[in-house]
Amino acid sequence: MKKKDLKRVLSQRLLVGDGAMSTYLYQLGIPAGVPVEELTLSKPGWVREVHSRYYKAGARFIETNTFGANRERLSRYGLEGKVTRLNREAVFLARQAVGEDAFIMGAVGSIHAGRVFRYSPAEYRDMFEEQVTAQLFAGVDGIILETFLDLEELVLALETIRPLTNQPIFCQIAMSEVGRTQDGRTLSEAFQILKETGADGVGLNCRFGPLELQRALEKTIVPEGMILSAFPNAGRLGITEGEYQYKSTPAYFGERARILREQGLQIIGGCCGTTPEHIQAIASALKNLSPLPRVNPNLPVEEVQARQSFSTIRITPTVVEKVKKSRTVIIEFDSPKDLDITDYLKGAEKLHQAGADAITLADNSMATTRMSNMALGSIIKEKIGVEPLVHITCRDRNLIGQQSHLMGLHALGMDQILVITGDPTRIGDLPGSSSVYDVNSFDLIRMVKQLNRGISFSGRPLKQKAQFVVGAAFNPNVSKIETAVRRLEKKVEAGADFIMTQPIYDREAVQIVAEATRHIGVPVFIGVMPITSHRNALFLHNELPGVKIPDSVMKKIEGKRGAEARQIGVELAKNLLDEAMLHFNGIYLITPFSYWEMTAELTQYIRQGELISLTGER
């Protein structure tokens, strides 16, 4: 049999794929944390033996041990210089382990693995091309792109590889939600796009077991002429007697293989948790059976319409809408570190009366535990009538918690947020706690905007669209503001609707920020935080990242403390506001140490200045 006849063979008979490589090797005893791809060089006998066992079990569609053999993944282990060698040797090992009737497929996995994209398209293309070029040189019979959660990345990989070879290319999607890609496409849409981009086959693998893959395919239109494949997990991963295990037995896999065949599949194998025994059960169940024609379901045209409930109807304009028309003041007033909120509510009410357009609440600022800004924001919205604008850090919640938190904010009608990375936990009051950082601020901005399109983080369509107005932070207190502005531009590209800056302490800096951000295209709220004492100024200037205080300000506050120092701090801030209001419609006042009286006075100063400009009175 000639390997170039793979597509012809698939038109005539079923092919059994192999099973898991990584999870099976771990079952055989390799230490956790060892990169499986590196075993191709350090333990070639182990890898060869796994291929041989799958071949003996009946697999004739054999994948190379190269799923993660790309530059990004290998760089985590200092192996980025061995991309070509690992991919080439993996093909040779697979070829040595099996008979002439087996097809050797170059396995290529997702690089960003469901996270938000961290590299430019050109960088992804370079990594895919580097990996696949080595596989093609070593003589693979085709390429299988597998476990791609996002259609966008899969299409990018296919566009990169298709011009490199005439060998068959198969594309397999891993679903976060049954029937959809993580970036919100239906499988029908995804498969059609993959066909148009040059795929020879499409299919599903990983994450779910055979029944859920069957359920997804039953509701999917597969383009005519596409080879269809499925490599399910051995059920869902769970903990049994303290150990992670997959539940599906080989016998169950054999039963489901016959049912999957009825979906028109031509290749059936296994993914995580499967073993040679699972593959043998598939091979026995499919022995002497021919592929069946695919019968697509009759599906109505899907219309996902966001239905707005009472809780999502916005009555008052957002800070972005306001600032485009008039002077808008956001005041940061952080939630207390205690359980008593009496003083906080008094301060919030006074700030509202002074003319605050919104009160913004940090998310455990300085990694110090405070009352939930969601809870307190909801209270001040309900009791005082002031608009809350809550900060959301990447530090404290994994992606499950982040989406849950955002859904809660939506339900409460709190749709103005500031997305920030967040200070590391080691500087706070619980230094032993974990910093999560599943994503960075760029990622989270994009993901919030995905909720606004009515798509969950996992790609599931939502019955409503969120309405989040998303702010991003900007630190202009750096040696090279051009670098900071480039970072800011990326946040705007990610979807930021407005910008809030770190506090600035001299008039010249205000002018520099105004000029540097003139082209940004979204409103900028300039940050002003009054100094409370000389000691406070020393701390801000010398110990707090992102803050610089000029010598002239230091001299005016030198030696001052208590009420006298706070009044000097307010006067210095007023002088700064005079300059800020010449350049910015958006003012961001930051309340220091819960001294709300200081920011209330500054807000009144801003509002009085507006009144004077309107009436001409002095």
N, C-alpha and C positions, 0 to 999 in steps of 0.2 A: 504494500500500500504506500502511495506517495503522500507525503505530508501536505503537498499543495492541494490535495483533494479534500481538505477538511470540510469545506462548505458543501461539496457534493455528497460526502459521507453523511453529513447531518440531514440532508434532504431524504436520505434513504433509511437511516436507522438512528436510534437514540444513542447518545453517549453518556456514560456515567462519569461525573466529575469526581475529583478527590475530596478529601475532607480537610479539617483544620490542621494547620502546621503549628502555630504558636501554642494554642491550648493543649494540643496533643504532646508536644515536646515538654511542656510543664508537667503534664501527667507522668511523663517518663522520667522526670527528676531534674531537669535543668533548673538552676536557681532562679527565683523571681527577680526581675529587674535586668536580667541579661538580655541584650538585644538579639532576638532570634536570628536576624539576618546575618549577624557576625559569625554565627556558628558555621556558616558555609565555609569560612576560612579556618576557624579554630577547631571545630568538631565536624568535619565533612562526613565522617562515617555516620553520625547521628542523622544528619539531614538525608543522606542517601538511603538510610534504612527506612525513614518515614515514607519517602517516595516509593520505595520497593513494597512496603506493606500495603499502601493504597493501590498500587498496581495489581498486586496479588489478590486484593479484595474485589477487583473488577473495574477499577477506574481506568479510563483511557483518555481522559482530559486532565492532564497533570499540570498544576501550577508551580512555577518556580518559587523558591524561598526568597522573594524579593519585594514582598508587599510594602515594607517600609524602607527599602534600600534606596532612599533618596537623600540628597544632600542635607535637607533641613532636619530630618529625623536622625541621621547618622552623626550630625554635628553635635548632638547632645552627648555623644559618647566619644568624641574626638576622632571619629571615623570618616569625616567628610572627604578626606583624600582617597578613600577606597571605594567610592561609588562605582566606578567602572569595573574594578576588579571583582567586587562582590556580585554585581549583576551578571558579569560574564561567567564567573565560576559557578554561580547558582544554576545557570542553564546547562553547563557541562555536567554537573552533578545529577540533575534530573534526568538527563539523557542517558547517563551511565546506569541509572537505577531501574529503568523500565525497558520493555520490549519495543520492537519496531512498530507495533501497531498502536502505540500511544502517541498522542499529540502533546508537545511541550509548549505551554502557554506562558508568556512573560507576564508575571503579576505586577501590577502597578496600583498602589493604594493612594488614597487621598492624602494630600500634604497637610492641609489645614484642619482636616478631620472634624468638620462641623463648627469650628470656631469661625469668628469673623476674619476676613482676609487680612493677613499681616504683611504680605509682600505685594509688590506691583505685579500686574499681569506678566510683564516681561520676565520677572524673576521666577514666577511659577513656570513659565514656558521653558526657561533655561533648565530648571530642575527636572521637569518631565523629559525633555529632550536628552539630557545627559544620561538619565537612567535607561530610557528605551533604546537609545543608540547602542549601548553596550549589549543589551539583550538581542537586538537584531543582528549585531555583528556575530554573536555566539550561535545564531541559527534557530531562534524560536520559530514555532509554527504559527504563531499569532500572539496578539496582546490582549490581556483582559484587564480592563480598568474597573476596579471593584471597591465597594464600601465607600462610595461617594454620597455624602448626605446632601450636598448642594449641587443643583444642576449647573450653576454658573461655573464652578470649578471643573466639573466633568466635561462640559463643553469646551472649556479652555484647554484641557488635556487632550481631548479628541482632536481639536483644531491643530494642536501642536504636532501630534503623532501621525495623523492621517497622511500628510505629505511625505513622511519618511519611509512608508512601506505600502506594498500592495497586499500584505498578509492580512488575514481577517482581524478585526478589532471588535471586541465585545465590551459592552458598557453595563455595569451593574450598579444599581442604586441601593443604598441602605436607607430605609425609611425611619424617621423619628415618629411619625404618625402613619398609621396604616393608610396607604393610598396616596401619600404625598411626599415630596421632597422637603427638606428643611427650609428651603427658600420659597415654599408655598406653591409649587407647581403640582398639578395632578400628574399621576403617572402617564396618563394618555398624552398630556401636553409634552411631558419630558421625553417620552419615547419617540414622538413625532419629531421633536427638535433634534434628537440624537440621530435619527435616520437622515434628516436633511443635512446634518453636519458630517456624515460619512460613516456612521457605525454599521457594522455587518450584523450585529446582534445586540439585543437589550435584555435586561433581566434584573433580578433582585438578589441580594445576599445580606447576610448578617442581621443582627439585632433581634429578629423575630424568628419563631419556629415555622414549620411547614404550613400549619393551618392558617396562620395570619398572612403568610405570603400568598397562599391560595385565595384568601378573602380579598386581598388587594388586587390580584390578577383578575378575579371575577368581575371587577368593576372598572377594568382598564381596557382601552382600545389599543391594540398592538398594530402598528403599521404593517401593511402587506409586505411580505418578503423578508421580514426581520426574523432572525433566529432568536428563539426565546429560551432563557435559562433561569434557573433558581438554585441558590445555594443557601438553604435556611440554617439557622443555628439549631442546636439540639434543645429547643425550647428556650424559655427565658432563664437568665442566670438568677439563682437564688442561694440562700444560705441554709444548709442542712447540717445539723449537728456541728455548727461552728465553722463549716467549710463551704466555700463557694462551689456550687455544682450546677450542671445542666441536667434537666430532668428527662428529656425524651430518650427513649430506649431505641436500640437498633430495630427491634421488631416494629415499633411504631413508625419509624422512618420508612421502613419497607412498605407499610400500608399506605402512608401518605404519598409515597413516590408514584404509586399507581394513579392516585387521584390527581396529582400534579400533572401527570402525563395527559390527562383529559383536558387540561388547560392549553394544550398544544405545545408544551415544552419539548425541546429537543436535547437539552443538556440539564441534568439534575445531579447535584453534588451536595456537599455539606460545608458549613462554616463553623463558627466557634462551638466548641464542645463536642463536635463529631469526631469519630475515631474510625479506624479501618473496619470495625464491626458494623458501624452505621452504613458505611459505603458498601460493604458486602451485602447488607440487607437490601439496599437500593438495587444493586446489580442483580440479585436473585429475583426481586419483584419485577424487574423490567426485562428479564432475559427473554429473548426471541420476540419482543414486542417492537412494533414499528411506531414512529411518531404519528400523532393524530393531527389533522388540520386544526388550526386555531379558529374558533368561532367567537367573534367579538360580541360583547353584550350590546344591547340596544339601550344607550344611555341618553337621557334628556340633556339638553344644553344646560350646563351648570351655571346658575346665577347666584353668586354670593353677594347679598346686599346687606349693608350695615344698617341695622334698625336702631335708632337712637332712643334710649330710654330717658325717663325724666331725670335720672341722676347724671346724665351726660350733657344736658342742655345748659349751655353757658349763658348766664344772664348778664354778667358784667364783662367788660372787655379785658383781654389779657394785657400784661405789661408791654408786650410787643405792639399790640394795637394802640395802646395809650401813648407810648413813647414816640410813635410816628406822628402824633398830633400835638402833643404838649409835654411839658416837663413831667417826668415820672420818677418817683422816689421808691426804691426798694430798701427796706431796712432789715438787716440781719439781727435777729434776737434769738439766741440759741436757747433750746429747752434746758430746764434745770437738771442738775446732777442729783436732785433729791426727789422725793415723792410728793412734796407739797408744791402745788402750782398756784397758790393764792397770789404771791407777789408777781409771778410771771403774767398771769391774766391781767393784773392791774397795769403792768408795764405795757403789755400788748394793746390794751384799750387806749392808754395815753398816746402811744405811737400812732394808732389809728386816728385818734382825734387831732393829732398834730398835722396829719395830712399824708401818712404813708399810703402808697398805692398797693403795696404788698409787704407782708412780713415773711422774710425767708429764714428757714430753720436749718441749721447744719445737721449733718448725719454723724453724730458722735465725733465732733471736731477734735483734732489732735489725738485721735484714737482713744478718747476718754469717754466712759460710759455716761450717757445722758438719757433722759426720757425719750421715748419714741417720737420722732418728729411727725410721723403719720398721725399718731393719736392726738398730739398736741395741736397739730395743724388743723385737724378736724374740729377740735374743741373751739379754737379761736375763730374758725370760720362760722361755726354754728352760734356761739355765744356772743361774739363781738361783731361779726359781719365783715371781718377783714379777710382779704385774699391771702392764703398761705402759698408760699413757694418753697417746696422742700428740696433739700439736697439729697442726692443718692450717690453713695460711694460704691466703688467696685470692690472694696475691701471686705465688707462684712457678710456678703451673701453670695452663694453660688448661683448659677443661672436659674435653678429651680426657685430659689428664694427671691431672686430679682424679679422674675416674671410674676410670681405670686404677690410680691410687694406692689408692683406696678398695677396689677389687676385690682388690688385693694384700694389704691389711690384713685383709680378710675371709678370704682363703685362709690367712693366718697365725694366724687366731683372735684378732686384735687388734681388738676391737670397741668399745673405749672411746676417745672422741676429744673434743678441744676445738676448735671451729671459731672462727677469728679472722680479722680482715681482714689483719693483718700490716703491719709497718712498711715504708715505701717504701724501695726499694733505694738511693736516693741517700744515705741515712744510714749505709749499711753499708760493708763492705770491698771491694765491687765496685760502686761508684756508677754505672758506665756500663752495668750490666745492666738489663734491662727489668723493670718491675713489670707483671704481667699483668692482674690484677683483672678477669677476665671477669665475675665476679659479686662481690657483697659477702657478708658473713657471714650475713645474713638469707637470701639466695638459697641459699647453700651448705647451710645447715641444712635448708631445705626439700628440696633435691635429695638429701641424704643420706637423709632420711626417705622419699623416693621409692624409693630402693634397698631400704629396709626393707619396702616394699610389693611388692617383686619386680619393679620397673620400672626400667629403665636411664634415664640422663639423656635419651636420645633417644626414649624411649617403648617400647623393645623389652621384651617380657616376659623375665624371667630365670628360670632353672630353680630357683634358690634365692632365698629372701628373705634380705637382710642382717639383722644384729641390732645395728646400731650404737646405742650409748648416747651421745647427743650433748650435750656441754657448750657453754656460751656464756660469754663474758667480760663482766664488769661493772666499770666504773670509777666508784667512788663519790667520787673525789677531784676533785669539780667544784664550781663556785660554786652551781649549782642542781641539787640531787640529784633534784628532781622530774622534770627533763628527762631525766636519765640513767635514771631508773626507767621512764619511758614508753618509752624505747628498749629497755630490758630486757624490758618486757612484750611488745614486738613480737617479740623473739627467742623468748620462750616460746610466743607464738602461732604462730611459724614451726615450732616443734617441739622446742625445747631441753628436755632432760631434767634438767639441773642447771646451776648457775651457779658460776663461779669468779671471785672479785673480785681486783682489783689490790691490792697490799699497803697495809695501813692501819697507822698509827703512833701512834695515841692512843686511849685507852679511850672517850672521848666519841664518836669517829667510829664505833667498833664499835656503840655503842648506836644511833646515827643510822641506820646501815645495817640493823641488825636491825629497827628500826621501819619503815623505808621499804620493806623487802622482805617484810614479814610476810604480805602478801596474794598473793605471787607464785605459790605453789602447787607449786613444785619446790624441791628442796634447794639451799641456798646454802652454798658452801664459802668461808669468810672467809679472805682472803689475809694472811699474815704473813711478812715477809722480814727477818731480822736484819741490822742495820747492822754493817759490818766496820771502819769507821774514820770519823774526822771528815770526811776528804776524801770518802769514800763518801757520807756523809750530805749533804754540800754538793752533790755531783753529783745524787743522787736528788732532792733538793728543788728545785734550780735548773735542772737540765738534762734530766731524764728526764720525758717527758710522762706524766701520770696519777698522779704521786706527790707527796704533800705530807707534810712532817715538821714536827711542832709545835716551837715554841721550847723547850719544856721538855726534849724529847729532844735537841735540838741542844746545849743547855747541858751535859747529862750526858756527851755524847760529845766535846765540844769539846777539841781538842788531842790526842786519843787516837789511837793507831795500833798496828798489830801485834797480838800475842796479847792484850794488855791491852784494846785496843779491841774485839776480837771477843768477849771475855768479857762486857764491858759490853753489847755488842749482844745477846748471848744473854739476859742478865738483863732487859734492857728488853723483849725479846720474850716472856719468861716472864710478866712483869707484864701484857703485852697479852693473852696467852693466858688468863690468869685471868679477864679480862673476856669474852673471846671465847667461852669454854666455858660461860658463863652464858646465852648467847643462841643459839649455833650448835652443832649436832652435827657439822657438816662443817668441818674445818680444812685449809687449803691452805698448806703451808709451802714457801717458795721459797728454794732454796739459792743463796747469793751466791758467785760466783767459784769454784765447785767446792769450797767449804769445807763438805763434807758432814758434817764433825764437828759443825758448829753445828746443822744441822737434825736430826741424829741425837740430839743432846742434848735438843733441844726435843721431839722425838717421845717420848723416854723420859720427859720431864717430864709430857707429856700422859698417857701410859700409867700412870705412877706415881700421878698425880692420880686416875685412874679406880679404881685399886686401893685407894687410901685411902678413896674415897667408898663402895666396896663393903664393905670390911672395918671401916671406922671407925678404923683404925690411924693413928697420927701419929708 
